[in-house]
Amino acid sequence: LGGIDWSTAAVIESRNVGGFTNRPTIAYVGARDGMLHAFCVAPATGTSSCYGAAAGEEIWAVVPPGMKKKMDLAYNGGSNMDWSQINVGGAIRVADMTDKFGGAATEGTRTILIVGMHDTGYVDALDISDPDPSKINQDGFRFLWENDGTHTSGNATSMPMGATNGATLAQVSATSTTGVAIVTAATASPAAPGFNTYVIRLTDGAIVSDEQQLYALKSSLLGA
């Protein structure tokens, strides 16, 4: 397990969602080994383990696609390696959302996890309604999408993400079942310091709205 120096763990309680039952209580946390980890906190009522893992044991770990690309670059053939940007960090956000996930024709409620890659400049979404490792890539436990700030829809502007700082999940209105993730990230260019805010559609990960705010440096701070 790599160092957990930026990630804030999310502990998701045992509950039944979208027709999936007996989900145990699980803690999700990112680390500097480039992986998102899932640990058993407590088995579901009437069961003795978390998909075969005892309380305190790791259930599974995954390397997000964008992180794998960064790891390949960091390795650099084994010479002059730089692992400084390998970090699944930042706050993890989880919520039960209702929408048409995974290309489904009808709406369904799923437990959605959003995690940022911190220095790497990616944000990822997973369906963890039924996170049984024997059922990976099936409805209830699969990777949904990844965005680095350039996958857009409509009039949204392509703005590469810098270090991701946080995210939240919401429905677009009290009467709508369309879900979005609202993500904040630093600007990708050190020459233009500031932050970007993205509104990302949960069904396909496309950015539907975004805004950039650059910092205005006061002359008094520059010694003028």
Secondary structure, DSSP 8 states (H G I E B T S, - for coil): ----SS-B-EEE----BTTB----EEEEEE-TTS-EEEEEEE--TT-SSBTTB-TTSEEEEE--HHHHHHHHHHHGGGSS---TT----SB-EEEEEEE-GGG-SS-EEEEEEEEE-GGG--EEEEE-SS--GGGTTBTTBEEEEEESS--B-TT-----EEEEEEEEEEESSTT---EEEEEEEEES-TTS-EEEEEEEETTT--EEEEEEEE----GGGGT-
